[in-house]
Amino acid sequence: MGHLIKDTATLELFAWLDPEADLPGWDVLTGNPFGTTLPEDQFTTVQNYFAEYHLEYYRQRLYNGFPSRLHALLLFATRVDAENFRAKHPGRVCGKYLFCAHSTGPYVVSFHDSSWLDYLRLPHSLNLSTLDEVSSYYWKGALVEEIGLPFMNERWREPPVIEALFQGTLEPVHRPQQALLPGFS
């Protein structure tokens, strides 16, 4: 499992943060690990919580050595992944800063394609075996674009956006420019 690392070597990781925020983390009130509120309809809220619940349930059963999405810091593996997330979800990062941090000391980190969460949040009903299949792909480190699960009778493919589930200590590097809407960078 090359996407799970326990080490002390310095890592550079990224996140979109509000100007007053210290470190990225799970926002239990919004159901969104990247800190902004998703649409406020009941279906979307329930769907988001259920997706996170199932990922965590699956992790506890089969990938217990991996950091929990609920207790780890959620960051992006590279600046490119953070920028790709901004391109896919501009409303979720508008007004935020791209934050860069280095790890210090021992840590545990795993890397996953966050596009699986986009798939789970699509307007469709998934049975438990499909939820298990998606959870398995997520925790195995598979990329959505390689698998191509069906959505509306077509193969659903998305470019990867690699997130890092990090447990350890981070030290801020710098806070560059505020994120603007696409086309205004």
Stockholm file with secondary structure:
# STOCKHOLM 1.0

chainA/1-185         MGHLIKDTATLELFAWLDPEADLPGWDVLTGNPFGTTLPEDQFTTVQNYFAEYHLEYYRQRLYNGFPSRLHALLLFATRVDAENFRAKHPGRVCGKYLFCAHSTGPYVVSFHDSSWLDYLRLPHSLNLSTLDEVSSYYWKGALVEEIGLPFMNERWREPPVIEALFQGTLEPVHRPQQALLPGFS
#=GR chainA/1-185 SS CTTEEEECSCCEEEEEECTTCSSCCCBTTTTBTTSSCCCCCHHHHHHHHHHHHHHHHHHHHHCTTSCCTTTSEEEESSHHHHHHHHHHCHHHHTTCEEEEEEEEEEEEEEEEETHHHHHHTSSSCCCHHHHHHHHHHHHHTCCHHHHCCEETTEECCCCCCEEEEEEEEEEEEECCCBCCCTTCC
#=GC SS_cons         CTTEEEECSCCEEEEEECTTCSSCCCBTTTTBTTSSCCCCCHHHHHHHHHHHHHHHHHHHHHCTTSCCTTTSEEEESSHHHHHHHHHHCHHHHTTCEEEEEEEEEEEEEEEEETHHHHHHTSSSCCCHHHHHHHHHHHHHTCCHHHHCCEETTEECCCCCCEEEEEEEEEEEEECCCBCCCTTCC
//
